[in-house]
Amino acid sequence: MAIDVNLLLYASDRGSPHHHAAEEFLKGCAAEREILCFGWLTLMAYVRISTHSRIFARPLSPDSAMKNVEMLLGLPQVRVLSEGERFWACYREVTGELPVRGNLVPDAHLVALMLEHDVPLLYTNDTDFKKFSSIRVRDPLTP
């Protein structure tokens, strides 16, 4: 399974109405043995957004954000998805389903990474991912 950046951000943002649910979801994932996949773009988006004062009411320091990433990377079941030889073909396949522009570009990037690495399930609160038929999407924040 893969995890989207919004769940990481909610877990770090104590002011978010989703904070507690996202934090509990991630703690549960950390306690399980199931493989957790993150794209580098997801981890870097987390650092970018969680430290941004116009987006986060109480932004993290760069060091705190990077320590959070390092904690994730230190879990034995975490895998980081990188672009391989098939990435562009997978991206073209994913973007052939619908017109991809603007904010859908990084979403399509993550979906293409998942497709390339045979990761079928994404946990996210972002409904835009439901537009991509090549993955399954689950929102762990809603019952």
N, C-alpha and C positions, 0 to 999 in steps of 0.2 A: 504494500500500500504506500501511497505517497501522501504527503501532507502539504497543504498550501500555506502561503505566508500569512493569510488573515488569521489563522488559528494561533500562530506564533505571536502575532501582534496583540490579539485579544488577551492571550495569557500574560503578556507583559504590561498591558495597560490596565492598571487597577481601577481606572475610572470608567472602563467599558462595561456596559450591561452584560456583555458576554464573558467578562474576565473569569469568573469562577468556573463556568462550564468549560471554557477552553483550557484553563489550567488543569482541571480534573481530567479532561480528555487526554492531555499530553502526559500527565503523570501516569495515567493508565497505560498509555502506549509505551512509556519508558519502562514500566514494570513487566510488560509482556515480552515474549521472545520473537514475535512476528517482526519481519524485516520492515523497517521504516525508511522510505526513500525521500530524499530532498534533492531538488535541483540546485546547483550553485546559484542560479538566478533567484531562487526562493530565499536562500540564506542571505544573499547580498541585498535583496529587497527588504528583508527584515532589518538588517543593519541600517540601510538608508532611511527607512520609514520610522523605525523606533527611535532614531536619534534626531529626527526632524522636528523642530519647534513649531512649525506651522501645521503639522499633522497630528503630533502627539501633544496632548495638554501638558504632560510631564515627561518630556523626552528622556531617554536613557543616555548616559554618557557613552561615547564610542567604545570605551573599555568594557562597560557593562554589557552592551549589546554583543560585542565580540566574545565575551566570556559565556554568554548564553549560547551562542553558536558553538563554542568549544565544548560546552557541556553536552549538547546534542551530538556532536561529532565523536565524543568520548563514549557514547553508548555502543555496546558491541553489536547491536542489531541495526544500527544506522548505516545506510549506504548513500553516497552522494552520486547523483546521476550527472554524467558529463556527455557532451556531444561526441558521438563516434562517427564512423564512416557512413552509417545509414541515416544520420540525423537530418540532412537536408531532404532526402527522399521522404522521410517520415513527416517532416514539416510541410512539404508540398502536399502529401496525402491529407494531412489534417486540415490544411487551409483550402483544399479543394472542396471541402464540405460546405463552406460558407465564406462570404467575404470577410477577411480578417484585416482589420486596420485599428489604429489607435490602441486603446486599452486591451483589445483582444490579442494583440501581438505577443505580449509575454505569456498570456494564457495558452495560446497555441504553441508557443515554445515549450512550455511545461508538458503539454499533452504530447507533443512530438517526442520529447525525452522519454516520457512514460511508454509510448508506443515502441520506441527503439529498444527499450530495456524490458519490454514485456511486463510492465506494471499496469494492471487493469483497473485499479481502484484509487480514487483521489478523495481524501477527506478535506472538505472546504465548506465555507459558509457563502461562497461566491456563486450565485446562480448562473453566471455566464458560462461556467464550465459545462453546464447541462446542454449547451449548444453543440458540443462535440460528441459524436456518436461512438468514437473509438475508445472511450473510457466510461467507467461507471463512477458516479459521484454520490457521495454520502455527506450529509450535514450532521456532524456529531453534536451540534448545539441545539437542535430541535428534536423533540421526541418522535 
